[in-house]
Amino acid sequence: MVSLLCILAALFCFAYCAVVFMIRSGSRFYLVWAAGGICLAGLFCLLHFGLWDRAPLLLRRSFCLLATVGVVLFVIVEGCIISHYRDRGRENLDYIIVLGAQMKEKGPSAVLQFRLDAAYEYLLSNEGTICIVSGGQGRNEPCSEAEGMYEYLTKKGIPAERILKEDRSTDTSENIAYSAELIGRMDISVGIVTNNFHVFRGIHLAKAAGFQEVCGIAARSNVYFQLNNMVREFFGILKDFAFGNFF
């Protein structure tokens, strides 16, 4: 039974890897699914051909312990992520920070457009709030993410004087750190605008950076990529925790 579950899970991983690759998510994280499929297929072989039972007992117990710890940790982290799925922020924030994502030749990627649309709706309802668009230029981008976001929002009617551009950052922690430098003070209220799966990390990075009043403003995300995004975010949170970005 366990071996059957392993091979079914492996087939799912390979199929999902192909789906994310064909839809083109903008990153190579889909390769993790291929790696997972290979590992599960290997475990299937160990179980199916009786090789697992021949392995030393200590090795088998150690593997099971690590697997259990990993599953428990994954469930806890994903629970934290889901707890901020529906964050809507507070009214009349001093600033909102829109976290960057991929810019394409034709404009913002779907992920980034969701964030910008959420920021646009908030700015329409809160005319005193200043918006920081945060993101540098990657090798596969026609302009900085900040510049692309600025153009998108101004074309939709948001006054240019309400938008500040932070165009040096290359990841989420830098989005927050460089935006904080741009603001120049921490005793203000800030909303972090990003996709629902990314809000938890954005809020905690902002708090770790020193902001005293932080809330999340969750944008929607692409349903086809959601599983991929959730797993990727798990590793992103572990990385930030390991590098002390959550303290």
Buried (B, 14 or more C-beta within 10 A) or exposed (E): EEBEEBBEBBEBBBEBBEBBBEBEBBBEBBEBBBEBBEBBBEBBBBBBEEEBEEEEEEEEEEEEEEEEEEEEEBEEBBEBBEEBBEBEBEEEBBBBBBBBBBBBEEBBBBBBBBBBBBBBEBBEEBEEBBBBBBBBBBEEBEBBBBBBBBBBBEEEEBEEEBBBBBBBBBBBBBBBBBBBEBBEEEEBBBBBBBBBBBBBBBBBBBBBBEBEBBBBBBBBBBEBBBBBBBBBBBEBBEBBBEEEBBE
